[in-house]
Amino acid sequence: MESSIVPVAFLSFVMMLEAQMVCWHALMRCHEERDCELAYNQYLTACDGIIRGNRRQCPSHCISALIRLNQTTHGPLLETCDCGTDPECVRAKRAVEPCLPRTHPGDAEGMGCTEARQRCEDEPSCQSSLTAYLSHCGQLFNGRKCSSRCRSTIEELLLKPSGVLLNQCVCDGLERPFCEVVKQNMVKLCSTQDNSVSVDHDGTDDAYEDEDDEARPTDADAVMSGSSPLTRSQHLVLLCIAFTLAFTL
């Protein structure tokens, strides 16, 4: 009877390991695959500052290295593996987590903003709405006001097919630090309900709408503002996408 129990217990243990592989085992598998090993070494070099804690923002070459690593056969195992009690492993995974691009099939909720922005850029009408948004919401980015023209461009963008993806996306990679700044300004100056946007102050801001074109989200005070936790309002994430697009132009 005991002889039949042992194989079953061993099989269950193996299945558990496969469900969430320990990281040292995942690393061994990666080194057995040439493409994964090369991508892993590139990741160590590109993300060194993030891993060591010397940088707070994710450099683009680190994100590119992570994308390449995840495109290998065994690379994704390193993202989902279990560190166990290894403190260095836990620290490294926690450090690079904000840099990981989030990709989801179709229009699933939780899509990373990097992918959502790319989909919008591939759609001419969505790209046009983003451009208009960048032209009229400069004051919002700088924490000054939410003008009527800015509200109109937001509402127009929300009507686009890709606008739904922009609403649902999760800040990731380069977008994450900038998301926090724009969210703070959005909470302070605008309120959102369903697919509409309203301002918290009276309509006197319309007299100063032309100022929107003067201020851009590349201002140092906006980029270097402190972070705030993610909120449930999906419309806030929409602003993060456009903010980052403006920053990278």
C-alpha positions as YAML, in Angstrom:
chain: A
units: angstrom
residues:
- id: 1
  name: MET
  ca: [0.00, 0.00, 0.00]
- id: 2
  name: GLU
  ca: [2.82, 2.37, 0.93]
- id: 3
  name: SER
  ca: [4.57, 1.73, -2.39]
- id: 4
  name: SER
  ca: [1.59, 3.13, -4.28]
- id: 5
  name: ILE
  ca: [1.35, 6.23, -2.08]
- id: 6
  name: VAL
  ca: [4.95, 7.35, -2.60]
- id: 7
  name: PRO
  ca: [4.76, 7.78, -6.41]
- id: 8
  name: VAL
  ca: [1.49, 9.71, -6.08]
- id: 9
  name: ALA
  ca: [3.01, 12.04, -3.50]
- id: 10
  name: PHE
  ca: [6.10, 12.55, -5.65]
- id: 11
  name: LEU
  ca: [3.96, 13.29, -8.71]
- id: 12
  name: SER
  ca: [1.99, 15.88, -6.74]
- id: 13
  name: PHE
  ca: [5.24, 17.49, -5.63]
- id: 14
  name: VAL
  ca: [6.51, 17.69, -9.21]
- id: 15
  name: MET
  ca: [3.23, 19.20, -10.40]
- id: 16
  name: MET
  ca: [3.46, 21.81, -7.66]
- id: 17
  name: LEU
  ca: [6.98, 22.74, -8.77]
- id: 18
  name: GLU
  ca: [5.83, 23.09, -12.36]
- id: 19
  name: ALA
  ca: [2.93, 25.32, -11.28]
- id: 20
  name: GLN
  ca: [5.35, 27.78, -9.64]
- id: 21
  name: MET
  ca: [8.95, 26.86, -10.33]
- id: 22
  name: VAL
  ca: [11.62, 27.91, -7.86]
- id: 23
  name: CYS
  ca: [13.84, 30.59, -9.33]
- id: 24
  name: TRP
  ca: [17.13, 28.72, -9.18]
- id: 25
  name: HIS
  ca: [15.55, 25.95, -11.26]
- id: 26
  name: ALA
  ca: [14.11, 28.50, -13.70]
- id: 27
  name: LEU
  ca: [17.56, 30.07, -14.05]
- id: 28
  name: MET
  ca: [19.11, 26.68, -14.79]
- id: 29
  name: ARG
  ca: [16.58, 26.11, -17.56]
- id: 30
  name: CYS
  ca: [17.31, 29.56, -18.97]
- id: 31
  name: HIS
  ca: [21.05, 28.84, -19.10]
- id: 32
  name: GLU
  ca: [20.32, 25.62, -20.99]
- id: 33
  name: GLU
  ca: [18.73, 27.70, -23.77]
- id: 34
  name: ARG
  ca: [21.22, 29.84, -25.68]
- id: 35
  name: ASP
  ca: [18.76, 32.62, -26.58]
- id: 36
  name: CYS
  ca: [17.53, 32.81, -23.00]
- id: 37
  name: GLU
  ca: [21.05, 32.89, -21.59]
- id: 38
  name: LEU
  ca: [22.07, 35.72, -23.93]
- id: 39
  name: ALA
  ca: [18.89, 37.67, -23.13]
- id: 40
  name: TYR
  ca: [19.40, 37.12, -19.39]
- id: 41
  name: ASN
  ca: [22.97, 38.45, -19.53]
- id: 42
  name: GLN
  ca: [21.74, 41.46, -21.49]
- id: 43
  name: TYR
  ca: [19.05, 42.01, -18.84]
- id: 44
  name: LEU
  ca: [21.64, 41.95, -16.04]
- id: 45
  name: THR
  ca: [23.64, 44.66, -17.79]
- id: 46
  name: ALA
  ca: [20.73, 46.84, -18.92]
- id: 47
  name: CYS
  ca: [18.85, 46.70, -15.61]
- id: 48
  name: ASP
  ca: [21.86, 46.87, -13.28]
- id: 49
  name: GLY
  ca: [20.94, 50.30, -11.94]
- id: 50
  name: ILE
  ca: [17.37, 49.24, -11.16]
- id: 51
  name: ILE
  ca: [18.43, 45.96, -9.55]
- id: 52
  name: ARG
  ca: [20.99, 47.70, -7.33]
- id: 53
  name: GLY
  ca: [18.49, 50.38, -6.36]
- id: 54
  name: ASN
  ca: [20.52, 53.22, -7.87]
- id: 55
  name: ARG
  ca: [17.70, 54.29, -10.20]
- id: 56
  name: ARG
  ca: [14.00, 54.82, -9.58]
- id: 57
  name: GLN
  ca: [12.85, 55.10, -13.18]
- id: 58
  name: CYS
  ca: [13.14, 52.27, -15.68]
- id: 59
  name: PRO
  ca: [15.54, 53.02, -18.55]
- id: 60
  name: SER
  ca: [14.22, 52.08, -21.97]
- id: 61
  name: HIS
  ca: [17.07, 49.64, -22.59]
- id: 62
  name: CYS
  ca: [16.13, 47.75, -19.42]
- id: 63
  name: ILE
  ca: [12.53, 47.40, -20.62]
- id: 64
  name: SER
  ca: [13.75, 46.26, -24.04]
- id: 65
  name: ALA
  ca: [15.97, 43.64, -22.40]
- id: 66
  name: LEU
  ca: [13.04, 42.34, -20.34]
- id: 67
  name: ILE
  ca: [10.87, 42.13, -23.44]
- id: 68
  name: ARG
  ca: [13.55, 40.15, -25.25]
- id: 69
  name: LEU
  ca: [13.96, 37.82, -22.25]
- id: 70
  name: ASN
  ca: [10.21, 37.16, -22.14]
- id: 71
  name: GLN
  ca: [10.23, 36.28, -25.83]
- id: 72
  name: THR
  ca: [12.53, 33.30, -25.24]
- id: 73
  name: THR
  ca: [11.22, 29.84, -24.38]
- id: 74
  name: HIS
  ca: [12.27, 29.74, -20.74]
- id: 75
  name: GLY
  ca: [12.55, 33.47, -20.03]
- id: 76
  name: PRO
  ca: [8.97, 33.87, -18.76]
- id: 77
  name: LEU
  ca: [9.70, 31.32, -16.02]
- id: 78
  name: LEU
  ca: [12.05, 33.84, -14.41]
- id: 79
  name: GLU
  ca: [9.18, 36.30, -14.06]
- id: 80
  name: THR
  ca: [6.75, 33.87, -12.43]
- id: 81
  name: CYS
  ca: [9.20, 31.77, -10.40]
- id: 82
  name: ASP
  ca: [9.20, 31.57, -6.60]
- id: 83
  name: CYS
  ca: [12.19, 33.09, -4.80]
- id: 84
  name: GLY
  ca: [11.49, 31.11, -1.66]
- id: 85
  name: THR
  ca: [13.67, 32.44, 1.18]
- id: 86
  name: ASP
  ca: [16.36, 33.96, -1.05]
- id: 87
  name: PRO
  ca: [16.43, 37.67, -0.04]
- id: 88
  name: GLU
  ca: [18.51, 38.77, -3.04]
- id: 89
  name: CYS
  ca: [16.07, 37.12, -5.43]
- id: 90
  name: VAL
  ca: [13.10, 38.76, -3.71]
- id: 91
  name: ARG
  ca: [14.77, 42.18, -3.81]
- id: 92
  name: ALA
  ca: [15.69, 41.88, -7.49]
- id: 93
  name: LYS
  ca: [12.19, 40.77, -8.53]
- id: 94
  name: ARG
  ca: [10.62, 43.60, -6.55]
- id: 95
  name: ALA
  ca: [12.99, 46.13, -8.10]
- id: 96
  name: VAL
  ca: [12.33, 45.20, -11.74]
- id: 97
  name: GLU
  ca: [8.58, 44.59, -11.37]
- id: 98
  name: PRO
  ca: [7.64, 48.18, -12.37]
- id: 99
  name: CYS
  ca: [9.69, 47.76, -15.56]
- id: 100
  name: LEU
  ca: [7.85, 44.67, -16.75]
- id: 101
  name: PRO
  ca: [5.61, 45.40, -19.76]
- id: 102
  name: ARG
  ca: [2.17, 43.91, -19.19]
- id: 103
  name: THR
  ca: [0.59, 42.28, -22.24]
- id: 104
  name: HIS
  ca: [-2.84, 40.72, -22.41]
- id: 105
  name: PRO
  ca: [-4.78, 39.21, -25.32]
- id: 106
  name: GLY
  ca: [-7.62, 41.07, -26.98]
- id: 107
  name: ASP
  ca: [-9.26, 43.75, -24.88]
- id: 108
  name: ALA
  ca: [-8.69, 42.09, -21.52]
- id: 109
  name: GLU
  ca: [-8.66, 44.32, -18.47]
- id: 110
  name: GLY
  ca: [-5.22, 44.91, -17.02]
- id: 111
  name: MET
  ca: [-3.45, 45.44, -20.34]
- id: 112
  name: GLY
  ca: [-0.21, 47.33, -19.89]
- id: 113
  name: CYS
  ca: [-0.20, 50.96, -20.96]
- id: 114
  name: THR
  ca: [2.81, 50.32, -23.19]
- id: 115
  name: GLU
  ca: [0.79, 47.92, -25.32]
- id: 116
  name: ALA
  ca: [-2.37, 50.05, -25.16]
- id: 117
  name: ARG
  ca: [-0.48, 53.10, -26.38]
- id: 118
  name: GLN
  ca: [0.99, 51.12, -29.26]
- id: 119
  name: ARG
  ca: [-2.47, 49.96, -30.31]
- id: 120
  name: CYS
  ca: [-3.72, 53.54, -30.25]
- id: 121
  name: GLU
  ca: [-0.76, 54.71, -32.33]
- id: 122
  name: ASP
  ca: [-1.57, 52.02, -34.90]
- id: 123
  name: GLU
  ca: [-5.12, 53.38, -35.26]
- id: 124
  name: PRO
  ca: [-5.15, 56.72, -37.16]
- id: 125
  name: SER
  ca: [-8.29, 58.10, -35.51]
- id: 126
  name: CYS
  ca: [-7.00, 57.27, -32.03]
- id: 127
  name: GLN
  ca: [-3.61, 58.78, -32.80]
- id: 128
  name: SER
  ca: [-5.33, 61.94, -34.01]
- id: 129
  name: SER
  ca: [-7.32, 62.21, -30.79]
- id: 130
  name: LEU
  ca: [-4.16, 61.75, -28.73]
- id: 131
  name: THR
  ca: [-2.46, 64.54, -30.65]
- id: 132
  name: ALA
  ca: [-5.41, 66.86, -29.99]
- id: 133
  name: TYR
  ca: [-5.36, 65.88, -26.34]
- id: 134
  name: LEU
  ca: [-1.69, 66.79, -26.02]
- id: 135
  name: SER
  ca: [-2.38, 70.18, -27.59]
- id: 136
  name: HIS
  ca: [-5.14, 71.19, -25.19]
- id: 137
  name: CYS
  ca: [-4.33, 69.59, -21.82]
- id: 138
  name: GLY
  ca: [-0.95, 71.11, -21.02]
- id: 139
  name: GLN
  ca: [-2.35, 73.00, -18.03]
- id: 140
  name: LEU
  ca: [-3.76, 69.77, -16.62]
- id: 141
  name: PHE
  ca: [-0.37, 68.08, -16.86]
- id: 142
  name: ASN
  ca: [1.17, 70.94, -14.91]
- id: 143
  name: GLY
  ca: [-1.48, 70.82, -12.21]
- id: 144
  name: ARG
  ca: [-3.16, 74.12, -13.05]
- id: 145
  name: LYS
  ca: [-6.60, 73.45, -14.50]
- id: 146
  name: CYS
  ca: [-8.87, 71.22, -16.57]
- id: 147
  name: SER
  ca: [-10.18, 73.44, -19.37]
- id: 148
  name: SER
  ca: [-13.29, 72.80, -21.44]
- id: 149
  name: ARG
  ca: [-11.24, 72.09, -24.55]
- id: 150
  name: CYS
  ca: [-9.17, 69.60, -22.61]
- id: 151
  name: ARG
  ca: [-12.37, 67.91, -21.39]
- id: 152
  name: SER
  ca: [-13.66, 67.73, -24.96]
- id: 153
  name: THR
  ca: [-10.55, 66.00, -26.25]
- id: 154
  name: ILE
  ca: [-10.70, 63.49, -23.39]
- id: 155
  name: GLU
  ca: [-14.34, 62.71, -24.14]
- id: 156
  name: GLU
  ca: [-13.53, 62.32, -27.85]
- id: 157
  name: LEU
  ca: [-10.73, 59.90, -27.05]
- id: 158
  name: LEU
  ca: [-13.01, 57.87, -24.81]
- id: 159
  name: LEU
  ca: [-15.33, 57.28, -27.77]
- id: 160
  name: LYS
  ca: [-12.61, 55.61, -29.87]
- id: 161
  name: PRO
  ca: [-12.40, 51.80, -29.95]
- id: 162
  name: SER
  ca: [-8.89, 51.94, -28.56]
- id: 163
  name: GLY
  ca: [-10.02, 54.41, -25.93]
- id: 164
  name: VAL
  ca: [-11.54, 51.54, -23.97]
- id: 165
  name: LEU
  ca: [-8.15, 49.84, -23.86]
- id: 166
  name: LEU
  ca: [-6.54, 53.08, -22.73]
- id: 167
  name: ASN
  ca: [-9.06, 53.30, -19.90]
- id: 168
  name: GLN
  ca: [-8.42, 49.76, -18.74]
- id: 169
  name: CYS
  ca: [-4.63, 49.66, -19.09]
- id: 170
  name: VAL
  ca: [-2.29, 49.34, -16.13]
- id: 171
  name: CYS
  ca: [0.71, 51.67, -15.82]
- id: 172
  name: ASP
  ca: [3.90, 49.79, -16.63]
- id: 173
  name: GLY
  ca: [7.45, 50.38, -17.76]
- id: 174
  name: LEU
  ca: [8.22, 53.99, -18.68]
- id: 175
  name: GLU
  ca: [4.58, 55.00, -18.12]
- id: 176
  name: ARG
  ca: [4.42, 54.14, -14.43]
- id: 177
  name: PRO
  ca: [6.31, 57.12, -12.91]
- id: 178
  name: PHE
  ca: [4.49, 59.61, -15.13]
- id: 179
  name: CYS
  ca: [1.11, 58.02, -14.37]
- id: 180
  name: GLU
  ca: [1.43, 59.03, -10.75]
- id: 181
  name: VAL
  ca: [1.97, 62.69, -11.61]
- id: 182
  name: VAL
  ca: [-0.97, 62.91, -13.99]
- id: 183
  name: LYS
  ca: [-3.27, 61.01, -11.64]
- id: 184
  name: GLN
  ca: [-2.61, 63.50, -8.88]
- id: 185
  name: ASN
  ca: [-3.45, 66.39, -11.18]
- id: 186
  name: MET
  ca: [-6.53, 64.65, -12.55]
- id: 187
  name: VAL
  ca: [-7.89, 63.94, -9.07]
- id: 188
  name: LYS
  ca: [-7.25, 67.53, -8.04]
- id: 189
  name: LEU
  ca: [-8.65, 69.31, -11.10]
- id: 190
  name: CYS
  ca: [-11.10, 67.01, -12.88]
- id: 191
  name: SER
  ca: [-13.74, 64.53, -11.86]
- id: 192
  name: THR
  ca: [-14.83, 61.63, -14.06]
- id: 193
  name: GLN
  ca: [-18.14, 59.83, -14.24]
- id: 194
  name: ASP
  ca: [-18.67, 57.05, -16.76]
- id: 195
  name: ASN
  ca: [-17.40, 58.49, -20.06]
- id: 196
  name: SER
  ca: [-17.79, 62.15, -19.15]
- id: 197
  name: VAL
  ca: [-15.36, 64.60, -17.59]
- id: 198
  name: SER
  ca: [-16.15, 67.70, -15.56]
- id: 199
  name: VAL
  ca: [-14.16, 70.41, -13.83]
- id: 200
  name: ASP
  ca: [-14.23, 71.15, -10.12]
- id: 201
  name: HIS
  ca: [-14.27, 74.93, -10.65]
- id: 202
  name: ASP
  ca: [-16.38, 77.37, -12.64]
- id: 203
  name: GLY
  ca: [-16.21, 78.10, -16.36]
- id: 204
  name: THR
  ca: [-13.83, 81.05, -16.05]
- id: 205
  name: ASP
  ca: [-10.99, 78.80, -17.15]
- id: 206
  name: ASP
  ca: [-12.17, 79.03, -20.75]
- id: 207
  name: ALA
  ca: [-10.73, 82.52, -20.98]
- id: 208
  name: TYR
  ca: [-7.27, 81.06, -20.49]
- id: 209
  name: GLU
  ca: [-7.50, 78.01, -22.73]
- id: 210
  name: ASP
  ca: [-4.76, 79.30, -25.00]
- id: 211
  name: GLU
  ca: [-2.31, 78.74, -22.17]
- id: 212
  name: ASP
  ca: [-2.73, 75.00, -22.73]
- id: 213
  name: ASP
  ca: [-0.41, 75.15, -25.70]
- id: 214
  name: GLU
  ca: [2.32, 76.82, -23.68]
- id: 215
  name: ALA
  ca: [2.81, 74.16, -21.01]
- id: 216
  name: ARG
  ca: [3.95, 70.68, -21.82]
- id: 217
  name: PRO
  ca: [4.25, 67.62, -19.57]
- id: 218
  name: THR
  ca: [8.01, 67.68, -20.01]
- id: 219
  name: ASP
  ca: [8.31, 70.38, -17.35]
- id: 220
  name: ALA
  ca: [10.67, 69.19, -14.65]
- id: 221
  name: ASP
  ca: [8.27, 69.96, -11.82]
- id: 222
  name: ALA
  ca: [5.61, 67.69, -13.31]
- id: 223
  name: VAL
  ca: [7.92, 64.81, -14.11]
- id: 224
  name: MET
  ca: [9.66, 64.84, -10.74]
- id: 225
  name: SER
  ca: [6.53, 65.09, -8.59]
- id: 226
  name: GLY
  ca: [6.01, 62.50, -5.90]
- id: 227
  name: SER
  ca: [4.15, 59.26, -6.56]
- id: 228
  name: SER
  ca: [0.69, 58.33, -5.35]
- id: 229
  name: PRO
  ca: [-0.96, 54.90, -5.27]
- id: 230
  name: LEU
  ca: [-3.10, 53.69, -8.16]
- id: 231
  name: THR
  ca: [-6.79, 54.57, -7.97]
- id: 232
  name: ARG
  ca: [-9.77, 52.71, -9.34]
- id: 233
  name: SER
  ca: [-10.72, 55.40, -11.85]
- id: 234
  name: GLN
  ca: [-9.91, 53.96, -15.25]
- id: 235
  name: HIS
  ca: [-9.99, 57.39, -16.88]
- id: 236
  name: LEU
  ca: [-6.89, 58.46, -14.99]
- id: 237
  name: VAL
  ca: [-4.80, 55.88, -16.82]
- id: 238
  name: LEU
  ca: [-5.87, 57.39, -20.14]
- id: 239
  name: LEU
  ca: [-4.02, 60.53, -19.17]
- id: 240
  name: CYS
  ca: [-0.87, 58.59, -18.33]
- id: 241
  name: ILE
  ca: [-0.65, 57.27, -21.88]
- id: 242
  name: ALA
  ca: [-0.92, 60.67, -23.50]
- id: 243
  name: PHE
  ca: [1.44, 62.22, -20.97]
- id: 244
  name: THR
  ca: [4.16, 59.69, -21.75]
- id: 245
  name: LEU
  ca: [3.60, 60.05, -25.49]
- id: 246
  name: ALA
  ca: [4.20, 63.78, -25.17]
- id: 247
  name: PHE
  ca: [7.30, 63.19, -23.07]
- id: 248
  name: THR
  ca: [8.81, 60.85, -25.64]
- id: 249
  name: LEU
  ca: [8.10, 62.99, -28.74]
...
